[in-house]
Amino acid sequence: MSFGRLVRATFAAAAILGIVAGVPVLLWLVARAAFPAPRPSPAELLAMLARPDDGRLFLWFLLLVGAALWLQLTLSLIAEFLGVLRRRPTTRVELPGLGISRALAAVLVGALLSAGSATASAAPATALTSAAPSDGTSGTAPAEERTGGPQYEVQPRDTLWRIAEKTLGDPLRWREIYELNSGREQPDGERLTEAALLRTGWLLELPADAVPGPDADGHVAVVGPGDTLTEIAAQHLGDPSRADAVFEENRGRLQLDGQRLNHPDLIRPGWTLVLPEPTQPPPSADPVPEEPRPEPVSPPAAAPIPDDPPPPEPLPPPTTTVPPSPGNEERSAEAHTDAQIEAPEADPPADPEANDGSTVAVVLGSSSLVVAGLVAALALRRRRQLRARRPYHRIAVPSDDAGRAEWIAAASEPTVDAAFLDAALRGLALSDWAGIDAPPLRTAILDSEHAVVSLAAQASLPEPFEPLEGRTWSVPATANLPLGPDDAGGYCAPFPTLVSVATGAGGQTLLVDLEELGIAHVTGNLGLATGLLRHVAAELANSRWSEDCEILLVGFGAELAPLNPERLQVLPDVAAGLTEIRARLRAARDTLAQLGVPSLLHGRLDGTAPDAWLPVVLLATGPATDEERAGLADIAGEIGGTRRAPVAVVTAGIALAGHELHVTDGGQLLMPDVGEEHWSAENMSGTTGAGLAEILAPTAQPDVPAGPAAAPETWADGMREDGTLDERPETAVKPPPDPEAVRRLTIVEQQDPDLDHDLARWSAEGTPDVPLVGILGEPVVRAPGQFPAVRPSWFTEVLVYLSLHPLGVTMQTAVTDLWPEGNKIDPATVRHAFYGARRWAGRGLDSDSERAFVSDMQSDSTYRLRGHLLDWDLFRRLRKRAQARHAAGHDGAVTDYEAALGLIRGPVLSALRPGGYAWLNNHDQRHDLQIPGFLVDAAHELVDLALAAGDPALARRAAEIARTVDVDVVFDRPLTDLMRIAHAEDRPSEMERYAAILLDARGFDVPEELPPETFAVLNELLPHGPRRRT
């Protein structure tokens, strides 16, 4: 033992003795000297509190504080000694102040027992470290040879005693860590020579049995409440059956709480489990024995193919490894100089628009046509959802995962575009088919350049179709079509059951007309066959040419119903589906006989009774009863006796006569008449189908009242998230004097004393003294810092992101939100993003020229933008005060409303950076969906006030501002307000013009189909309806 260590041990013993015995004696002596008389009674103590202090009361206070500190230190020392005796760490209670006493106790106990342990807190380094313990090597690792154990990055206030406690479960093993690292060169060039001196950012080698930290290159998982080994294996390894491998990997491993994993069903939250290496997923998600394949099919010869696994499920949220790197470590914003700022710029984040359609298939597990239909359906239904939103309500939105999938779908270009094929086929209606056989479509092959259609019988197609061999025709994607895609919807789709079933090696999509097949069965692996049927149902649910189809699902697909409840219907058995099929067959035959139409194709192309030809498609999986099989055989006979009927039946696991589609175990689709191309059958899992449905499901959910404002400032007290008071006053009439309303106005003004000053700062010319962030229009930033020389739109997004997260974000949250592609992001890139935003935002927080408006990870646990002004916050503050002023009869209410509406520059969050702002799809960040309705509500309140005051000009300005927010005419209120204004000004023609615009935008000819509030205005102002122009 060295002399220095002996001195430290002696000092530690003396300090412990002094704390435990000396401090209470000292406190007792001081108390006796200060208060020689007997202890005061409770009455005397109360009397002392009631009269001026002569110094004794303050001395009593100091004695009580000293006693409390003594007790805290003594208990900390006892806890550390207990940990030593038990050879395991004691439970730490995270309360303010306890950390210091526990650290001091660890220092003293370690020095006493170890004669010089590493118990001094880690010395602060010049850079802030952001990684937890890591078992991977780093680009800045020491040159000495690694020991094979994990590494630990020293955190502020760390000691070898504490590191041993956290990673080895035994603080007395601190010496092992010291011996492994003594003399080893650290990233900053220094070496560990004294156990009592550690520096933040050093990388320490740990013994081989140390528990790695949760950020160790993604090879570990931290157990959460309710987790099981099966769930952990499924989430991290993609295979729940590997739970046994996870157990064997961690059997007997010491955990941070001193316990060990000895039973697969007993794991505790906070444990760190080492994960085995992931394995390749099995070829089929549904290991069902292959169904015997009937003989009639003779598929074309094809080259051997590998067994490809089915499309993957949606990816889990991205995880990011944060390896230590002193060259990239974040420095405190307050420590930067202009010279340090000019560091090389990190690579920009990958742009999501670079993704092609294959990205959608990987992330969503579905085809390009399914995703295209989903995006189109979502846009339509969300318009309806917003239109039906009640005032002061917010619409339902998807969860974070579903929202992210929505963003990927909307941002990705489809691999094939079915719009031109749809327009070309509907354009057949412009030809005269009288006395000519209508073209019976059988299949279509679609790629990015053209579509090739195959007919079931000989027929001629008009231009721009070009004849190929046999009964095949081609139409280029660039052809001059007789019908444009925007006009095609006015004509009946002649082939509404056309659906994709496979993709080719070159990206082609194979589509089959189910009506032409009539009845078909999918053979092969039942799991893959069911996946194909699920895909067919999902595509038909929102296909652009399948409007008014009725899709009946039996034996599968309940999770798909939210995709389109009007088209998809889940039935209990095949018999119920056969009942619907027979009814549609009878109705179609009766209509053909009654109208004398040659075929249903003629009826569709000529536009004759189009509602009579709406198809019913039955998709069913086995098993089936003998009676159901007999019924299916009868239907097959009926359909086989006709050329085409508005029905189709496709089964899996139920052998039938008719057409066969065979899916091999490798996922290849074999069917007659599709050439020798290698076709991979479409496949959708139940999980993927449910994920797609989760995107659309909220559009059918009711709206809910706006919740309380989440801002931490006092001006948000008593405010809803839309800026209204918790108790909204009536705005249409001037209320009578109300003492309660006056009192409430006083409270509102006290809660927000700086509103007028902040509004003046927002409107001031020149460089602002605080960052100004605008989202009520195109995102804009004005700030006192240095404008970024490169990628200002990227740093604008970062500042907008921070302004809409008033409580701050962690690094992991920021990575997930700002880099949504799921790629591994270097921590230097993250730090650079916030560093650039910090530099632009500038300094001057709380009038301190040295304090940055954007926090850093050294002075704060999150990245936050503080002391800024956001136009949406100003709008809400003004609206809140306007409502309070109006209720109290204050004349300034109108002025506040006008100032609030004056902040609006256009559609909310418009003209966004391409590929950016994915975080707006988080369920709590759908500002682009929620805020426009709140702005329209506020404009309507001012319209009511202005009309009540006889000021239609002011009312018109308010309504027109609302229209600038609603350029897509989603909301009814701006137009109904303009109708009311025109009525007040006695302008009937203008009133009818706005009514016509509203009805045309809605596609309704009958006003009764409008929302109740809209219908009430129309019925009051135009009881006989608007005169429609011809």
TIMIVEX-9525 format. One record per residue (C-alpha): x, y, z. Coordinates in steps of 0.02 Angstrom, whole numbers, padded with zeros to 5 digits, always signed. Layout:
N
XYZ
...
//
This chain:
1030
+00000+00000+00000
+00071+00170-00048
+00091+00308+00079
-00036+00417-00016
-00168+00284-00011
-00138+00256+00175
-00160+00441+00206
-00323+00441+00109
-00387+00289+00206
-00343+00374+00371
-00428+00534+00318
-00583+00435+00264
-00593+00348+00433
-00576+00513+00524
-00707+00592+00414
-00831+00450+00442
-00803+00457+00630
-00821+00645+00627
-00984+00636+00530
-01064+00496+00629
-01008+00547+00805
-00929+00718+00796
-01069+00813+00707
-01209+00767+00830
-01096+00810+00977
-01056+00978+00897
-01240+01013+00864
-01281+00969+01045
-01147+01084+01113
-01203+01229+01003
-01383+01203+01055
-01339+01202+01241
-01231+01357+01224
-01364+01452+01128
-01511+01396+01233
-01453+01367+01415
-01630+01370+01482
-01741+01218+01477
-01816+01173+01307
-01955+01294+01257
-02132+01229+01266
-02243+01224+01109
-02329+01383+01168
-02162+01471+01185
-02112+01414+01011
-02271+01488+00938
-02237+01649+01032
-02062+01655+00959
-02135+01639+00783
-02258+01781+00817
-02131+01912+00876
-01979+01987+00790
-01833+01867+00783
-01690+01906+00903
-01577+01781+00816
-01628+01628+00915
-01760+01573+00790
-01635+01579+00648
-01511+01480+00751
-01645+01348+00784
-01671+01338+00595
-01486+01313+00563
-01478+01176+00694
-01625+01085+00613
-01544+01096+00442
-01380+01031+00513
-01470+00886+00597
-01558+00842+00434
-01395+00844+00337
-01311+00737+00471
-01452+00611+00463
-01443+00604+00273
-01255+00576+00272
-01264+00447+00411
-01399+00348+00321
-01298+00356+00159
-01146+00288+00249
-01248+00147+00326
-01320+00105+00155
-01146+00095+00078
-01081-00015+00220
-01233-00130+00198
-01194-00143+00014
-01016-00194+00055
-01072-00326+00179
-01200-00396+00057
-01078-00379-00089
-01215-00305-00197
-01275-00127-00233
-01408-00051-00127
-01566+00025-00196
-01542+00207-00243
-01681+00330-00208
-01674+00469-00338
-01722+00623-00237
-01646+00797-00243
-01490+00806-00136
-01474+00619-00103
-01357+00595-00250
-01225+00708-00171
-01234+00622-00002
-01227+00448-00082
-01077+00500-00187
-00986+00568-00035
-01027+00411+00063
-00963+00302-00079
-00801+00403-00082
-00771+00384+00104
-00820+00200+00119
-00719+00154-00034
-00566+00246+00030
-00581+00166+00201
-00607-00013+00144
-00496-00011-00009
-00358+00103+00053
-00376+00216-00095
-00519+00169-00207
-00573+00262-00361
-00705+00356-00268
-00676+00534-00322
-00802+00600-00445
-00750+00601-00626
-00669+00765-00671
-00764+00865-00799
-00695+00856-00974
-00704+00990-01106
-00832+00891-01203
-00998+00820-01153
-01021+00635-01179
-01188+00573-01238
-01171+00385-01240
-01209+00260-01104
-01096+00112-01072
-01041+00035-01235
-00967-00134-01275
-00913-00091-01448
-00750-00017-01503
-00740+00161-01557
-00643+00258-01680
-00559+00342-01533
-00519+00187-01434
-00345+00175-01358
-00208+00099-01458
-00177-00038-01329
-00251-00209-01363
-00429-00235-01306
-00463-00362-01168
-00621-00431-01248
-00737-00362-01117
-00861-00220-01142
-00813-00037-01130
-00886+00096-01019
-00885+00283-01055
-00858+00385-00898
-01004+00499-00858
-01002+00657-00750
-00981+00616-00563
-00936+00434-00600
-00816+00340-00486
-00735+00169-00505
-00836+00116-00353
-00999+00169-00437
-00949+00097-00607
-00912-00071-00526
-01079-00063-00437
-01174-00025-00599
-01087-00146-00716
-01026-00287-00604
-01154-00283-00465
-01016-00270-00334
-00934-00103-00291
-00785-00193-00211
-00732-00253-00383
-00678-00075-00426
-00495-00131-00417
-00519-00252-00562
-00573-00105-00671
-00426-00003-00609
-00300-00139-00647
-00372-00164-00823
-00355+00020-00863
-00205+00080-00763
-00084+00166-00882
-00198+00143-01033
-00200+00296-01147
-00369+00381-01155
-00449+00476-01300
-00388+00643-01232
-00208+00580-01223
-00208+00565-01032
-00186+00403-00935
-00267+00327-00781
-00130+00334-00649
-00228+00372-00490
-00385+00276-00450
-00461+00432-00376
-00448+00532-00537
-00567+00497-00681
-00614+00613-00823
-00780+00622-00912
-00768+00540-01082
-00632+00413-01039
-00663+00237-01104
-00634+00103-00973
-00611-00081-01010
-00724-00190-00902
-00707-00371-00848
-00783-00498-00966
-00931-00533-00852
-00983-00349-00842
-01160-00306-00895
-01155-00198-01053
-01259-00042-01065
-01422-00026-01161
-01338+00065-01307
-01209-00070-01341
-01220-00080-01531
-01399-00141-01526
-01348-00316-01463
-01441-00299-01298
-01619-00268-01243
-01677-00183-01084
-01823-00271-01000
-01976-00162-00979
-02129-00187-00867
-02233-00334-00928
-02101-00396-01052
-02076-00581-01084
-01931-00671-01169
-02049-00717-01311
-02095-00535-01341
-01913-00480-01332
-01862-00614-01457
-02004-00563-01574
-01964-00377-01562
-01774-00383-01573
-01741-00543-01670
-01899-00554-01774
-01934-00731-01714
-02029-00767-01551
-01971-00948-01556
-01794-00888-01513
-01845-00849-01334
-01750-01004-01278
-01593-00940-01362
-01609-00774-01270
-01629-00869-01106
-01477-00978-01137
-01373-00825-01185
-01414-00742-01018
-01434-00890-00900
-01345-00850-00737
-01285-00680-00796
-01271-00554-00654
-01390-00407-00671
-01375-00231-00604
-01486-00268-00455
-01373-00412-00402
-01493-00548-00459
-01473-00675-00599
-01582-00747-00736
-01617-00927-00684
-01793-00957-00750
-01862-00909-00923
-02026-00847-00849
-01947-00735-00718
-01866-00576-00784
-01868-00407-00700
-01888-00230-00771
-01720-00145-00792
-01622-00304-00828
-01507-00298-00979
-01513-00452-01090
-01379-00493-01217
-01458-00544-01382
-01396-00688-01490
-01357-00655-01671
-01515-00639-01779
-01553-00777-01902
-01631-00773-02075
-01822-00781-02067
-01904-00940-02130
-01965-00944-02311
-02147-00946-02263
-02236-00863-02119
-02371-00996-02125
-02291-01169-02122
-02446-01259-02184
-02429-01422-02283
-02448-01395-02469
-02618-01439-02536
-02617-01574-02672
-02610-01488-02840
-02742-01539-02968
-02684-01604-03136
-02770-01488-03265
-02642-01347-03250
-02486-01359-03357
-02383-01209-03309
-02247-01150-03426
-02072-01205-03387
-01975-01087-03279
-01797-01081-03216
-01769-01137-03036
-01792-00996-02912
-01737-00971-02733
-01866-00984-02596
-01897-00801-02560
-01974-00757-02393
-02141-00668-02395
-02139-00477-02388
-02074-00417-02220
-02182-00342-02086
-02175-00154-02048
-02006-00109-01974
-01994-00070-01787
-01948+00105-01734
-01766+00141-01777
-01633+00121-01644
-01475+00221-01646
-01307+00172-01575
-01211+00320-01505
-01028+00272-01500
-00910+00388-01407
-00804+00497-01517
-00706+00640-01439
-00684+00722-01606
-00871+00738-01622
-00920+00764-01441
-01042+00905-01411
-00977+01058-01323
-01080+01176-01221
-01160+01310-01325
-01095+01438-01203
-00916+01381-01235
-00918+01403-01424
-00830+01542-01512
-00854+01602-01688
-00691+01520-01736
-00750+01352-01671
-00912+01366-01768
-00830+01347-01937
-00813+01159-01920
-00840+01048-02071
-01024+01022-02100
-01095+00850-02070
-01184+00760-02210
-01364+00814-02231
-01500+00692-02182
-01553+00573-02317
-01700+00641-02412
-01853+00528-02406
-01902+00580-02582
-01756+00475-02641
-01854+00320-02593
-01938+00228-02733
-02092+00120-02726
-01992-00026-02662
-01969+00068-02498
-02157+00067-02477
-02160-00120-02507
-02024-00147-02376
-02098-00033-02244
-02283-00065-02272
-02269-00244-02332
-02389-00211-02475
-02387-00175-02661
-02377-00009-02749
-02559-00018-02807
-02621-00055-02631
-02524+00093-02564
-02584+00208-02704
-02764+00162-02667
-02734+00188-02482
-02662+00363-02507
-02806+00415-02621
-02937+00346-02501
-02854+00430-02353
-02858+00600-02440
-03043+00583-02480
-03096+00520-02310
-02992+00646-02216
-03079+00786-02312
-03245+00714-02256
-03179+00696-02079
-03124+00878-02073
-03287+00936-02149
-03387+00842-02017
-03278+00911-01876
-03381+01010-01752
-03321+01181-01691
-03195+01176-01549
-03158+00992-01584
-03006+00897-01648
-03014+00753-01769
-02952+00577-01732
-02781+00536-01806
-02677+00377-01820
-02549+00319-01694
-02365+00365-01713
-02322+00204-01804
-02471+00215-01920
-02435+00399-01948
-02256+00360-01997
-02317+00227-02118
-02437+00357-02189
-02293+00478-02216
-02189+00347-02306
-02335+00300-02417
-02372+00480-02462
-02189+00526-02491
-02145+00378-02602
-02172+00369-02788
-02268+00215-02847
-02174+00088-02953
-02321+00083-03074
-02456+00211-03108
-02627+00137-03140
-02708+00305-03179
-02669+00299-03365
-02731+00118-03380
-02891+00166-03290
-02917+00313-03409
-02879+00206-03562
-03003+00071-03511
-03140+00194-03464
-03106+00282-03629
-03176+00128-03718
-03346+00198-03674
-03320+00334-03804
-03325+00204-03945
-03484+00135-04020
-03501-00049-03974
-03671-00078-04052
-03669-00242-04147
-03488-00274-04098
-03421-00392-03967
-03360-00296-03816
-03178-00336-03773
-03170-00467-03632
-03014-00420-03535
-02922-00565-03456
-02754-00499-03392
-02650-00342-03398
-02465-00317-03372
-02421-00143-03309
-02252-00061-03296
-02186+00116-03294
-02186+00134-03483
-02341+00046-03548
-02482-00077-03515
-02510-00238-03611
-02686-00309-03602
-02737-00484-03652
-02914-00524-03706
-03008-00686-03674
-03082-00683-03850
-03042-00600-04013
-03095-00417-04018
-03031-00250-04080
-02981-00104-03972
-02982+00077-04030
-02833+00194-04025
-02722+00226-03932
-02716+00037-03905
-02591-00044-04023
-02608-00228-04077
-02473-00353-04032
-02470-00541-04055
-02630-00640-04043
-02758-00558-03929
-02639-00440-03841
-02639-00251-03856
-02522-00118-03791
-02549+00062-03738
-02400+00175-03697
-02403+00274-03536
-02371+00431-03639
-02514+00400-03760
-02636+00538-03800
-02790+00463-03717
-02967+00514-03768
-03006+00533-03583
-02888+00617-03461
-02865+00541-03287
-02965+00685-03210
-03112+00657-03328
-03114+00468-03323
-03214+00461-03161
-03369+00517-03253
-03378+00353-03349
-03415+00178-03288
-03264+00066-03259
-03288-00082-03377
-03175-00200-03277
-03201-00160-03092
-03129-00325-03030
-02960-00303-03113
-02832-00334-02976
-02646-00368-02961
-02589-00542-02912
-02401-00544-02945
-02247-00442-02988
-02110-00481-03114
-01923-00474-03095
-01919-00311-03194
-02048-00224-03086
-02198-00267-03194
-02366-00295-03112
-02480-00436-03168
-02666-00398-03153
-02809-00522-03177
-02992-00484-03208
-03084-00589-03078
-03250-00574-03170
-03172-00657-03322
-03103-00796-03215
-03275-00816-03137
-03225-00948-03012
-03047-00990-02964
-02949-01072-02825
-02773-01040-02761
-02673-01197-02728
-02507-01227-02644
-02451-01170-02473
-02610-01116-02384
-02521-00976-02289
-02457-00897-02449
-02624-00926-02536
-02714-00836-02395
-02587-00696-02406
-02628-00676-02591
-02815-00667-02554
-02783-00539-02417
-02686-00434-02541
-02828-00446-02669
-02953-00388-02538
-02844-00244-02482
-02817-00183-02660
-03000-00197-02712
-03050-00103-02554
-02982+00060-02624
-02942+00026-02807
-02979+00175-02920
-03084+00069-03039
-03172-00039-02909
-03297+00089-02846
-03457+00010-02780
-03385-00166-02782
-03443-00278-02642
-03304-00387-02571
-03358-00532-02460
-03227-00610-02346
-03245-00781-02267
-03118-00864-02154
-02994-00718-02150
-02978-00530-02166
-03074-00461-02018
-02928-00343-01987
-02951-00268-02161
-03128-00202-02135
-03075-00023-02087
-02990-00007-02257
-03162+00023-02331
-03315-00032-02231
-03427+00013-02379
-03342-00117-02491
-03275-00249-02372
-03392-00363-02277
-03339-00508-02166
-03461-00655-02170
-03472-00801-02049
-03468-00940-02179
-03464-00982-02364
-03651-01013-02366
-03688-00831-02326
-03574-00777-02469
-03659-00896-02591
-03826-00817-02548
-03760-00646-02601
-03683-00718-02760
-03845-00802-02814
-03946-00644-02782
-03828-00540-02889
-03830-00669-03030
-04021-00669-03035
-04030-00479-03034
-03903-00462-03176
-03992-00588-03286
-04160-00506-03256
-04088-00336-03303
-04007-00405-03461
-04172-00483-03515
-04274-00329-03470
-04163-00202-03558
-04109-00312-03703
-03926-00273-03672
-03809-00399-03757
-03693-00413-03607
-03647-00326-03448
-03492-00258-03535
-03606-00173-03662
-03710-00105-03519
-03557-00031-03435
-03479+00039-03593
-03644+00114-03653
-03688+00180-03480
-03850+00081-03478
-03914+00051-03301
-03737+00055-03229
-03798+00014-03053
-03861-00155-03117
-03684-00217-03155
-03601-00188-02987
-03498-00343-02950
-03491-00454-02796
-03327-00543-02760
-03319-00686-02635
-03146-00724-02563
-03145-00875-02448
-03022-00990-02362
-03058-01166-02304
-03120-01272-02228
-03293-01286-02307
-03435-01404-02271
-03495-01530-02400
-03650-01426-02426
-03546-01270-02457
-03435-01364-02579
-03589-01421-02673
-03652-01242-02676
-03486-01181-02744
-03493-01315-02880
-03668-01257-02929
-03609-01077-02941
-03462-01134-03047
-03583-01217-03165
-03694-01063-03176
-03549-00945-03208
-03472-01065-03334
-03632-01061-03435
-03621-00874-03463
-03491-00766-03547
-03469-00646-03401
-03568-00611-03243
-03548-00475-03111
-03483-00603-02985
-03319-00690-02945
-03269-00823-02821
-03089-00856-02770
-03048-00983-02636
-02896-01053-02548
-02896-01222-02464
-03057-01271-02553
-03028-01371-02713
-03148-01319-02851
-03174-01336-03035
-03124-01182-03131
-02963-01085-03148
-02813-01124-03041
-02680-01007-02975
-02538-01103-02895
-02417-01026-02770
-02256-01123-02740
-02167-01130-02574
-02045-01005-02645
-02185-00881-02679
-02192-00902-02868
-02362-00886-02951
-02402-01012-03088
-02556-00992-03198
-02596-01021-03382
-02581-00888-03516
-02460-00771-03427
-02304-00813-03526
-02140-00876-03461
-02104-00726-03350
-02056-00768-03171
-02200-00698-03068
-02188-00678-02880
-02360-00694-02801
-02421-00545-02702
-02428-00581-02517
-02496-00482-02372
-02486-00539-02191
-02622-00509-02065
-02507-00391-01970
-02475-00286-02125
-02660-00282-02166
-02700-00225-01990
-02565-00091-02002
-02640-00023-02163
-02813-00023-02086
-02746+00072-01935
-02701+00217-02050
-02879+00234-02114
-02977+00181-01959
-02969+00352-01871
-03058+00435-02018
-03216+00346-01962
-03198+00393-01779
-03291+00541-01703
-03205+00704-01663
-03168+00748-01482
-03166+00915-01390
-03002+01009-01396
-02897+00967-01246
-02804+01085-01129
-02656+01182-01195
-02492+01092-01163
-02379+01244-01154
-02286+01265-00988
-02308+01455-00981
-02439+01537-00869
-02533+01607-01018
-02589+01428-01056
-02680+01413-00890
-02867+01400-00915
-02845+01383-01103
-02891+01243-01223
-02768+01190-01357
-02863+01292-01488
-02842+01452-01387
-03018+01458-01316
-03061+01481-01134
-03110+01329-01035
-03284+01407-01027
-03318+01489-01194
-03432+01643-01193
-03566+01670-01323
-03496+01777-01464
-03649+01819-01568
-03719+01952-01451
-03643+02076-01331
-03668+02002-01158
-03735+02103-01012
-03612+02159-00878
-03558+02008-00777
-03446+02027-00623
-03384+01849-00645
-03332+01886-00825
-03241+02044-00768
-03150+01944-00635
-03102+01812-00764
-03035+01947-00882
-02926+02012-00740
-02856+01837-00713
-02824+01814-00900
-02729+01978-00909
-02627+01933-00756
-02584+01765-00833
-02518+01849-00989
-02450+02023-00945
-02325+02024-01090
-02447+01988-01231
-02449+02163-01305
-02260+02179-01288
-02233+02011-01374
-02353+02059-01513
-02253+02220-01541
-02091+02119-01546
-02168+02003-01676
-02216+02149-01788
-02057+02250-01766
-01943+02277-01915
-01761+02229-01917
-01668+02093-01825
-01771+02027-01680
-01702+02008-01505
-01778+01835-01486
-01810+01695-01614
-01975+01716-01707
-02049+01556-01780
-02199+01557-01896
-02307+01408-01947
-02470+01496-01993
-02418+01486-02175
-02253+01430-02248
-02130+01392-02105
-02019+01544-02074
-01888+01590-01945
-01817+01760-01898
-01684+01755-01764
-01544+01862-01691
-01410+01733-01732
-01313+01699-01890
-01418+01646-02040
-01360+01475-02102
-01257+01486-02260
-01312+01312-02318
-01476+01214-02305
-01578+01349-02218
-01738+01250-02250
-01666+01105-02148
-01622+01216-02000
-01793+01300-02017
-01871+01129-01992
-01762+01096-01838
-01815+01261-01757
-01998+01234-01803
-01984+01060-01728
-01914+01128-01566
-02042+01267-01557
-02183+01139-01566
-02104+01033-01428
-02103+01158-01284
-02050+01028-01158
-01898+00979-01261
-01842+00819-01347
-01711+00689-01308
-01578+00641-01433
-01663+00475-01470
-01831+00559-01500
-01750+00685-01616
-01664+00548-01715
-01829+00455-01738
-01923+00613-01788
-01798+00706-01896
-01717+00556-01981
-01869+00445-02012
-01787+00333-02141
-01724+00220-02001
-01542+00231-02055
-01405+00230-01925
-01369+00412-01885
-01200+00465-01819
-01218+00568-01659
-01110+00702-01738
-01247+00729-01868
-01376+00751-01731
-01267+00871-01634
-01228+00969-01791
-01413+00991-01829
-01449+01066-01659
-01286+01160-01657
-01332+01244-01821
-01505+01284-01752
-01426+01351-01592
-01310+01464-01691
-01454+01532-01796
-01568+01558-01645
-01428+01656-01563
-01405+01713-01384
-01496+01828-01266
-01609+01714-01165
-01683+01810-01019
-01584+01963-01080
-01421+01872-01044
-01307+01897-01194
-01213+01735-01155
-01362+01617-01143
-01415+01525-01299
-01599+01508-01344
-01574+01326-01394
-01517+01220-01247
-01381+01090-01257
-01361+00922-01174
-01235+00989-01050
-01348+01119-00971
-01511+01026-01002
-01569+00846-01018
-01659+00886-01180
-01644+00997-01332
-01763+01144-01309
-01799+01312-01389
-01831+01439-01251
-01879+01621-01245
-01943+01622-01425
-02107+01680-01500
-02216+01563-01604
-02357+01639-01708
-02475+01497-01660
-02444+01535-01476
-02477+01720-01505
-02637+01677-01599
-02701+01572-01454
-02654+01702-01324
-02747+01836-01422
-02899+01726-01448
-02906+01683-01263
-02900+01866-01213
-03025+01913-01349
-03151+01790-01280
-03123+01851-01103
-03139+02033-01158
-03298+02001-01256
-03378+01912-01108
-03332+02059-00995
-03397+02188-01119
-03222+02255-01157
-03207+02351-01321
-03038+02273-01360
-03109+02102-01404
-03125+02142-01589
-02949+02215-01591
-02879+02054-01519
-02972+01948-01647
-02908+02057-01789
-02729+02046-01723
-02743+01857-01709
-02808+01836-01887
-02674+01956-01947
-02544+01826-01901
-02610+01709-02036
-02507+01710-02196
-02585+01563-02288
-02618+01376-02268
-02541+01310-02109
-02368+01231-02130
-02376+01243-02320
-02233+01226-02445
-02137+01107-02332
-01961+01049-02369
-01974+00899-02487
-01953+00739-02389
-01953+00831-02223
-02072+00859-02077
-02109+00674-02056
-02132+00708-01869
-02294+00801-01911
-02368+00626-01930
-02343+00590-01745
-02513+00581-01664
-02480+00732-01552
-02401+00837-01690
-02537+00838-01824
-02539+01027-01824
-02567+01034-02012
-02731+00942-01985
-02792+01018-01820
-02741+01202-01827
-02834+01250-01988
-03001+01205-01909
-02958+01306-01753
-02916+01457-01862
-03080+01441-01956
-03173+01433-01790
-03089+01594-01731
-03129+01683-01894
-03310+01629-01875
-03314+01705-01700
-03258+01873-01771
-03387+01858-01912
-03522+01836-01779
-03462+01987-01682
-03448+02096-01837
-03620+02051-01904
-03697+02080-01732
-03614+02251-01730
-03674+02291-01906
-03501+02289-01983
-03510+02172-02135
-03344+02237-02203
-03252+02173-02050
-03348+02011-02060
-03297+01990-02243
-03113+02017-02202
-03123+01882-02069
-03210+01759-02185
-03087+01791-02326
-02941+01759-02209
-03021+01593-02164
-03028+01551-02350
-02842+01582-02367
-02817+01447-02236
-02938+01330-02325
-02882+01339-02507
-02945+01161-02540
-03122+01207-02480
-03121+01075-02345
-03223+01173-02218
-03400+01239-02244
-03393+01385-02123
-03295+01510-02230
-03422+01491-02371
-03576+01491-02259
-03507+01646-02172
-03485+01731-02341
-03665+01683-02382
-03723+01764-02220
-03622+01920-02259
-03693+01930-02435
-03867+01911-02362
-03832+02053-02239
-03776+02162-02384
-03926+02109-02490
-03824+02025-02626
-03928+01872-02674
-03827+01826-02828
-03666+01823-02727
-03751+01720-02594
-03805+01591-02725
-03631+01590-02801
-03552+01541-02634
-03687+01410-02609
-03647+01336-02780
-03461+01334-02740
-03496+01242-02579
-03610+01112-02659
-03492+01084-02805
-03345+01058-02687
-03446+00930-02591
-03515+00841-02744
-03691+00849-02672
-03844+00895-02769
-03957+00875-02618
-03922+01001-02478
-03994+00882-02348
-03836+00777-02366
-03731+00918-02294
-03679+00932-02111
-03822+00997-01999
-03747+01170-01970
-03715+01196-02156
-03887+01136-02203
-03967+01253-02075
-03883+01405-02155
-03930+01351-02331
-04107+01313-02280
-04126+01481-02193
-04049+01588-02331
-04101+01485-02483
-04254+01384-02433
-04286+01334-02614
-04105+01292-02648
-03980+01384-02757
-04010+01407-02940
-03883+01294-03027
-03801+01355-03186
-03810+01238-03336
//
